[in-house]
């Protein structure tokens, strides 16, 4: 399974996006991507990909694309 596919599943689990994610949408464009969802996303990413995302990282990663690019350099 690719990183992108795995990330799609994490996004859907946490943000309930469905399989049709617009990768360029920013955090503030999601109705349900609030501070609690950000922490939940951090935990889900680390569970799926290993402990690769820090709290500082997740604070600056603000879209599917930015997280995918970050993970591609780490995993």
C-alpha positions as a Markdown table, in Angstrom:
| # | Residue | x | y | z |
|---|---|---|---|---|
| 1 | Unk | 0.0 | 0.0 | 0.0 |
| 2 | Unk | 1.4 | 3.4 | -0.9 |
| 3 | Unk | 2.0 | 6.3 | 1.5 |
| 4 | Unk | -0.7 | 8.3 | -0.3 |
| 5 | Unk | -3.3 | 5.5 | 0.1 |
| 6 | Unk | -2.4 | 5.0 | 3.8 |
| 7 | Unk | -2.6 | 8.7 | 4.4 |
| 8 | Unk | -6.0 | 8.8 | 2.6 |
| 9 | Unk | -7.3 | 6.2 | 5.0 |
| 10 | Unk | -5.9 | 8.2 | 8.0 |
| 11 | Unk | -7.6 | 11.4 | 6.8 |
| 12 | Unk | -10.9 | 9.6 | 6.3 |
| 13 | Unk | -10.7 | 8.0 | 9.8 |
| 14 | Unk | -9.9 | 11.3 | 11.5 |
| 15 | Unk | -11.6 | 13.9 | 9.4 |
| 16 | Unk | -14.3 | 11.8 | 7.7 |
| 17 | Unk | -13.3 | 13.0 | 4.3 |
| 18 | Unk | -14.3 | 9.9 | 2.3 |
| 19 | Unk | -12.0 | 8.6 | -0.4 |
| 20 | Unk | -12.3 | 11.8 | -2.5 |
| 21 | Unk | -9.9 | 14.1 | -0.8 |
| 22 | Unk | -9.0 | 17.4 | -2.3 |
| 23 | Unk | -5.3 | 17.3 | -1.6 |
| 24 | Unk | -4.8 | 21.1 | -1.8 |
| 25 | Unk | -7.5 | 22.1 | 0.8 |
| 26 | Unk | -6.0 | 23.8 | 3.8 |
| 27 | Unk | -6.8 | 23.0 | 7.4 |
| 28 | Unk | -9.1 | 26.1 | 7.8 |
| 29 | Unk | -11.1 | 24.9 | 4.8 |
| 30 | Unk | -12.2 | 21.8 | 6.6 |
| 31 | Unk | -15.2 | 22.2 | 8.9 |
| 32 | Unk | -14.0 | 19.5 | 11.3 |
| 33 | Unk | -10.2 | 20.1 | 11.3 |
| 34 | Unk | -10.0 | 21.8 | 14.6 |
| 35 | Unk | -7.3 | 21.6 | 17.4 |
| 36 | Unk | -8.7 | 18.3 | 18.7 |
| 37 | Unk | -8.7 | 16.8 | 15.2 |
| 38 | Unk | -5.1 | 18.0 | 14.8 |
| 39 | Unk | -4.0 | 16.1 | 17.9 |
| 40 | Unk | -6.0 | 13.1 | 16.8 |
| 41 | Unk | -4.4 | 13.3 | 13.3 |
| 42 | Unk | -1.0 | 13.5 | 14.9 |
| 43 | Unk | -1.6 | 10.3 | 16.9 |
| 44 | Unk | -3.1 | 8.5 | 13.9 |
| 45 | Unk | -0.2 | 9.4 | 11.7 |
| 46 | Unk | 2.3 | 8.2 | 14.2 |
| 47 | Unk | 0.3 | 5.0 | 14.7 |
| 48 | Unk | 0.2 | 4.3 | 11.0 |
| 49 | Unk | 3.7 | 5.5 | 10.0 |
| 50 | Unk | 5.8 | 5.2 | 13.2 |
| 51 | Unk | 6.8 | 8.1 | 15.4 |
| 52 | Unk | 7.8 | 10.4 | 12.6 |
| 53 | Unk | 5.5 | 13.4 | 13.2 |
| 54 | Unk | 6.1 | 15.8 | 16.1 |
| 55 | Unk | 3.7 | 18.3 | 17.6 |
| 56 | Unk | 5.8 | 21.1 | 15.9 |
| 57 | Unk | 5.5 | 19.3 | 12.6 |
| 58 | Unk | 1.7 | 18.9 | 12.7 |
| 59 | Unk | 1.4 | 22.5 | 13.6 |
| 60 | Unk | 2.9 | 23.6 | 10.3 |
| 61 | Unk | 1.5 | 20.8 | 8.1 |
| 62 | Unk | -1.8 | 22.2 | 7.0 |
| 63 | Unk | -3.0 | 20.1 | 4.1 |
| 64 | Unk | -3.1 | 16.6 | 2.7 |
| 65 | Unk | -0.4 | 17.6 | 0.2 |
| 66 | Unk | 1.9 | 19.0 | 2.8 |
| 67 | Unk | 1.6 | 15.9 | 5.1 |
| 68 | Unk | 2.1 | 13.6 | 2.1 |
| 69 | Unk | 5.3 | 15.5 | 1.1 |
| 70 | Unk | 6.5 | 15.4 | 4.7 |
| 71 | Unk | 5.9 | 11.7 | 5.0 |
| 72 | Unk | 7.5 | 10.9 | 1.7 |
| 73 | Unk | 10.7 | 12.3 | 3.1 |
| 74 | Unk | 10.5 | 10.4 | 6.3 |
| 75 | Unk | 9.0 | 6.9 | 5.6 |
